[in-house]
């Protein structure tokens, strides 16, 4: 189901006509990422899961962007005939610091603060909790096309979340598309 939703969003973005490109003060950005999350060793039997991320941001200067990000990931583990499913939704506000080495390649680092909500269900019980989440990450945008409106975006991030009275750090490697909005 998550793959179908991500493909639908990807199709929506690919076939839409984005506005002019470029990282400049006053421009915006929207994007979608699909990734793989590796869970902290303390996260019970869960090893990894697929994740989907939606982003939207505004460039206050050529180098600084503030973006909102929603991340959703699900995983299931079968243990002794019982299925355990964990779902995590994370809402983040990220400060993105862009570097400008070339016209087509735009690397960045980001730091973020937000909230993580985790729900764990098995065949008999369901528990959920929410708590503070922190994120650090790095990546790059690779613009393509004649007008450089669209970019592949790849990044690696570590999210520390405090749920179920325990701090865990999960690592996500993601790739997706981003589109420029603005002048």
Short mmCIF file of the C-alpha atoms (twelve columns), coordinates in Angstrom:
data_MODEL
# 
_entry.id   MODEL 
# 
loop_
_atom_site.group_PDB 
_atom_site.id 
_atom_site.type_symbol 
_atom_site.label_atom_id 
_atom_site.label_alt_id 
_atom_site.label_comp_id 
_atom_site.label_asym_id 
_atom_site.label_seq_id 
_atom_site.Cartn_x 
_atom_site.Cartn_y 
_atom_site.Cartn_z 
_atom_site.pdbx_PDB_model_num 
ATOM 1   C CA . UNK A 1   0.000  0.000   0.000   1 
ATOM 2   C CA . UNK A 2   2.795  2.406   0.913   1 
ATOM 3   C CA . UNK A 3   4.513  1.727   -2.427  1 
ATOM 4   C CA . UNK A 4   1.297  2.494   -4.317  1 
ATOM 5   C CA . UNK A 5   0.853  5.767   -2.422  1 
ATOM 6   C CA . UNK A 6   4.455  6.783   -3.093  1 
ATOM 7   C CA . UNK A 7   4.096  5.947   -6.802  1 
ATOM 8   C CA . UNK A 8   0.881  7.979   -6.961  1 
ATOM 9   C CA . UNK A 9   2.607  11.007  -5.409  1 
ATOM 10  C CA . UNK A 10  5.591  10.537  -7.695  1 
ATOM 11  C CA . UNK A 11  3.318  10.412  -10.738 1 
ATOM 12  C CA . UNK A 12  1.488  13.525  -9.577  1 
ATOM 13  C CA . UNK A 13  4.748  15.440  -9.270  1 
ATOM 14  C CA . UNK A 14  6.364  14.123  -12.454 1 
ATOM 15  C CA . UNK A 15  3.373  15.019  -14.620 1 
ATOM 16  C CA . UNK A 16  2.718  18.398  -13.006 1 
ATOM 17  C CA . UNK A 17  4.379  21.526  -14.343 1 
ATOM 18  C CA . UNK A 18  6.481  23.044  -11.576 1 
ATOM 19  C CA . UNK A 19  7.313  26.736  -11.430 1 
ATOM 20  C CA . UNK A 20  10.731 28.207  -12.134 1 
ATOM 21  C CA . UNK A 21  13.763 26.644  -10.517 1 
ATOM 22  C CA . UNK A 22  16.734 27.805  -8.542  1 
ATOM 23  C CA . UNK A 23  17.640 28.230  -4.937  1 
ATOM 24  C CA . UNK A 24  16.980 31.906  -4.333  1 
ATOM 25  C CA . UNK A 25  15.537 33.954  -1.530  1 
ATOM 26  C CA . UNK A 26  11.749 33.882  -1.800  1 
ATOM 27  C CA . UNK A 27  11.483 30.579  -3.694  1 
ATOM 28  C CA . UNK A 28  9.763  27.498  -2.385  1 
ATOM 29  C CA . UNK A 29  10.221 23.769  -2.788  1 
ATOM 30  C CA . UNK A 30  8.008  20.686  -2.594  1 
ATOM 31  C CA . UNK A 31  9.092  17.078  -2.781  1 
ATOM 32  C CA . UNK A 32  8.558  13.431  -2.028  1 
ATOM 33  C CA . UNK A 33  11.143 10.874  -0.866  1 
ATOM 34  C CA . UNK A 34  11.092 7.097   -0.585  1 
ATOM 35  C CA . UNK A 35  13.636 5.454   1.679   1 
ATOM 36  C CA . UNK A 36  14.752 2.665   3.934   1 
ATOM 37  C CA . UNK A 37  14.894 3.135   7.702   1 
ATOM 38  C CA . UNK A 38  17.268 1.038   9.813   1 
ATOM 39  C CA . UNK A 39  16.109 0.818   13.409  1 
ATOM 40  C CA . UNK A 40  18.198 1.200   16.524  1 
ATOM 41  C CA . UNK A 41  19.347 -2.118  18.033  1 
ATOM 42  C CA . UNK A 42  17.152 -1.364  21.067  1 
ATOM 43  C CA . UNK A 43  14.001 -1.380  18.900  1 
ATOM 44  C CA . UNK A 44  13.047 -4.986  19.741  1 
ATOM 45  C CA . UNK A 45  13.089 -7.325  16.732  1 
ATOM 46  C CA . UNK A 46  12.537 -4.598  14.108  1 
ATOM 47  C CA . UNK A 47  15.409 -4.345  11.639  1 
ATOM 48  C CA . UNK A 48  14.268 -1.970  8.917   1 
ATOM 49  C CA . UNK A 49  11.256 -0.634  7.055   1 
ATOM 50  C CA . UNK A 50  10.272 1.395   4.030   1 
ATOM 51  C CA . UNK A 51  9.544  5.057   4.629   1 
ATOM 52  C CA . UNK A 52  7.732  7.783   2.743   1 
ATOM 53  C CA . UNK A 53  8.462  11.460  3.280   1 
ATOM 54  C CA . UNK A 54  6.670  14.580  2.035   1 
ATOM 55  C CA . UNK A 55  8.482  17.932  2.217   1 
ATOM 56  C CA . UNK A 56  7.723  21.565  1.622   1 
ATOM 57  C CA . UNK A 57  9.935  24.558  2.297   1 
ATOM 58  C CA . UNK A 58  10.676 28.253  1.823   1 
ATOM 59  C CA . UNK A 59  14.067 29.889  1.165   1 
ATOM 60  C CA . UNK A 60  14.588 32.857  3.503   1 
ATOM 61  C CA . UNK A 61  18.028 33.469  1.960   1 
ATOM 62  C CA . UNK A 62  20.027 31.771  -0.799  1 
ATOM 63  C CA . UNK A 63  21.679 29.585  1.840   1 
ATOM 64  C CA . UNK A 64  18.940 28.997  4.453   1 
ATOM 65  C CA . UNK A 65  15.631 27.198  4.024   1 
ATOM 66  C CA . UNK A 66  12.963 26.280  6.562   1 
ATOM 67  C CA . UNK A 67  11.036 23.124  5.631   1 
ATOM 68  C CA . UNK A 68  8.251  21.032  7.045   1 
ATOM 69  C CA . UNK A 69  8.546  17.274  6.686   1 
ATOM 70  C CA . UNK A 70  6.172  14.374  7.312   1 
ATOM 71  C CA . UNK A 71  7.718  10.886  7.506   1 
ATOM 72  C CA . UNK A 72  5.758  7.649   7.735   1 
ATOM 73  C CA . UNK A 73  7.225  4.160   8.136   1 
ATOM 74  C CA . UNK A 74  5.728  0.742   8.844   1 
ATOM 75  C CA . UNK A 75  7.260  -2.646  9.580   1 
ATOM 76  C CA . UNK A 76  5.962  -6.083  10.489  1 
ATOM 77  C CA . UNK A 77  7.727  -8.945  12.272  1 
ATOM 78  C CA . UNK A 78  6.376  -12.488 12.612  1 
ATOM 79  C CA . UNK A 79  7.487  -14.124 15.848  1 
ATOM 80  C CA . UNK A 80  6.247  -17.488 17.162  1 
ATOM 81  C CA . UNK A 81  3.079  -17.360 15.079  1 
ATOM 82  C CA . UNK A 82  2.188  -13.788 16.074  1 
ATOM 83  C CA . UNK A 83  2.507  -10.736 13.834  1 
ATOM 84  C CA . UNK A 84  3.819  -7.526  15.378  1 
ATOM 85  C CA . UNK A 85  3.333  -4.319  13.378  1 
ATOM 86  C CA . UNK A 86  4.986  -0.995  14.217  1 
ATOM 87  C CA . UNK A 87  3.985  2.292   12.583  1 
ATOM 88  C CA . UNK A 88  5.822  5.543   13.126  1 
ATOM 89  C CA . UNK A 89  4.723  8.999   11.940  1 
ATOM 90  C CA . UNK A 90  7.099  11.921  12.408  1 
ATOM 91  C CA . UNK A 91  6.389  15.631  11.886  1 
ATOM 92  C CA . UNK A 92  9.572  17.741  11.630  1 
ATOM 93  C CA . UNK A 93  10.558 21.359  11.138  1 
ATOM 94  C CA . UNK A 94  14.014 21.418  9.560   1 
ATOM 95  C CA . UNK A 95  16.557 24.161  9.083   1 
ATOM 96  C CA . UNK A 96  18.315 23.400  5.787   1 
ATOM 97  C CA . UNK A 97  21.698 24.973  5.040   1 
ATOM 98  C CA . UNK A 98  22.491 24.871  1.309   1 
ATOM 99  C CA . UNK A 99  25.908 24.989  -0.340  1 
ATOM 100 C CA . UNK A 100 26.392 26.190  -3.915  1 
ATOM 101 C CA . UNK A 101 29.353 24.452  -5.601  1 
ATOM 102 C CA . UNK A 102 27.795 24.078  -9.058  1 
ATOM 103 C CA . UNK A 103 24.776 24.972  -11.080 1 
ATOM 104 C CA . UNK A 104 23.300 21.448  -11.188 1 
ATOM 105 C CA . UNK A 105 24.458 20.037  -7.828  1 
ATOM 106 C CA . UNK A 106 23.289 21.606  -4.552  1 
ATOM 107 C CA . UNK A 107 24.496 19.817  -1.371  1 
ATOM 108 C CA . UNK A 108 22.965 20.608  2.017   1 
ATOM 109 C CA . UNK A 109 22.946 19.746  5.701   1 
ATOM 110 C CA . UNK A 110 19.865 19.900  7.897   1 
ATOM 111 C CA . UNK A 111 18.858 19.866  11.544  1 
ATOM 112 C CA . UNK A 112 15.300 19.379  12.722  1 
ATOM 113 C CA . UNK A 113 12.982 19.240  15.681  1 
ATOM 114 C CA . UNK A 114 9.582  17.594  15.806  1 
ATOM 115 C CA . UNK A 115 7.332  14.908  17.220  1 
ATOM 116 C CA . UNK A 116 7.303  11.147  16.686  1 
ATOM 117 C CA . UNK A 117 4.193  9.012   17.189  1 
ATOM 118 C CA . UNK A 118 4.661  5.246   17.327  1 
ATOM 119 C CA . UNK A 119 1.956  2.566   17.383  1 
ATOM 120 C CA . UNK A 120 2.831  -1.102  18.013  1 
ATOM 121 C CA . UNK A 121 0.176  -3.817  17.502  1 
ATOM 122 C CA . UNK A 122 0.200  -7.566  17.736  1 
ATOM 123 C CA . UNK A 123 -2.636 -10.066 17.454  1 
ATOM 124 C CA . UNK A 124 -3.816 -9.286  20.998  1 
ATOM 125 C CA . UNK A 125 -2.562 -5.843  22.125  1 
ATOM 126 C CA . UNK A 126 -1.967 -2.338  20.875  1 
ATOM 127 C CA . UNK A 127 0.189  0.347   22.491  1 
ATOM 128 C CA . UNK A 128 1.119  3.797   21.282  1 
ATOM 129 C CA . UNK A 129 3.218  6.702   22.457  1 
ATOM 130 C CA . UNK A 130 4.528  10.010  21.172  1 
ATOM 131 C CA . UNK A 131 7.513  12.118  22.054  1 
ATOM 132 C CA . UNK A 132 10.116 14.565  20.886  1 
ATOM 133 C CA . UNK A 133 12.201 13.819  17.799  1 
ATOM 134 C CA . UNK A 134 15.486 15.373  16.636  1 
ATOM 135 C CA . UNK A 135 17.034 15.004  13.193  1 
ATOM 136 C CA . UNK A 136 20.404 15.637  11.566  1 
ATOM 137 C CA . UNK A 137 21.109 14.862  7.948   1 
ATOM 138 C CA . UNK A 138 23.062 15.611  4.802   1 
ATOM 139 C CA . UNK A 139 22.345 15.210  1.131   1 
ATOM 140 C CA . UNK A 140 22.308 16.787  -2.262  1 
ATOM 141 C CA . UNK A 141 19.958 17.848  -5.021  1 
ATOM 142 C CA . UNK A 142 20.882 17.002  -8.617  1 
ATOM 143 C CA . UNK A 143 19.011 19.287  -11.013 1 
ATOM 144 C CA . UNK A 144 18.219 18.155  -14.534 1 
ATOM 145 C CA . UNK A 145 16.389 19.371  -17.607 1 
ATOM 146 C CA . UNK A 146 16.744 22.540  -19.657 1 
ATOM 147 C CA . UNK A 147 15.381 24.926  -17.014 1 
ATOM 148 C CA . UNK A 148 16.683 23.020  -13.932 1 
ATOM 149 C CA . UNK A 149 13.238 23.062  -12.268 1 
ATOM 150 C CA . UNK A 150 13.334 19.495  -11.014 1 
ATOM 151 C CA . UNK A 151 15.967 17.614  -9.029  1 
ATOM 152 C CA . UNK A 152 16.701 14.164  -7.731  1 
ATOM 153 C CA . UNK A 153 17.204 14.498  -3.986  1 
ATOM 154 C CA . UNK A 154 19.245 11.980  -2.001  1 
ATOM 155 C CA . UNK A 155 19.942 12.191  1.710   1 
ATOM 156 C CA . UNK A 156 20.988 10.308  4.810   1 
ATOM 157 C CA . UNK A 157 19.486 11.288  8.151   1 
ATOM 158 C CA . UNK A 158 19.542 10.147  11.749  1 
ATOM 159 C CA . UNK A 159 16.419 10.682  13.820  1 
ATOM 160 C CA . UNK A 160 16.516 10.379  17.584  1 
ATOM 161 C CA . UNK A 161 13.055 9.836   19.022  1 
ATOM 162 C CA . UNK A 162 11.968 9.589   22.627  1 
ATOM 163 C CA . UNK A 163 8.996  7.188   22.791  1 
ATOM 164 C CA . UNK A 164 8.017  4.475   25.275  1 
ATOM 165 C CA . UNK A 165 10.376 6.063   27.845  1 
ATOM 166 C CA . UNK A 166 13.339 5.150   25.663  1 
ATOM 167 C CA . UNK A 167 15.497 7.127   23.240  1 
ATOM 168 C CA . UNK A 168 16.221 5.378   19.946  1 
ATOM 169 C CA . UNK A 169 18.226 6.538   16.945  1 
ATOM 170 C CA . UNK A 170 17.097 5.393   13.515  1 
ATOM 171 C CA . UNK A 171 18.965 5.963   10.251  1 
ATOM 172 C CA . UNK A 172 17.174 6.616   6.958   1 
ATOM 173 C CA . UNK A 173 18.620 6.612   3.447   1 
ATOM 174 C CA . UNK A 174 16.153 8.205   1.017   1 
ATOM 175 C CA . UNK A 175 15.845 9.376   -2.546  1 
ATOM 176 C CA . UNK A 176 13.141 11.275  -4.332  1 
ATOM 177 C CA . UNK A 177 12.207 14.281  -6.396  1 
ATOM 178 C CA . UNK A 178 11.972 17.948  -5.520  1 
ATOM 179 C CA . UNK A 179 10.372 20.780  -7.464  1 
ATOM 180 C CA . UNK A 180 11.062 24.489  -7.263  1 
ATOM 181 C CA . UNK A 181 8.255  27.009  -6.775  1 
ATOM 182 C CA . UNK A 182 8.739  30.715  -7.198  1 
ATOM 183 C CA . UNK A 183 9.882  33.540  -9.382  1 
# 
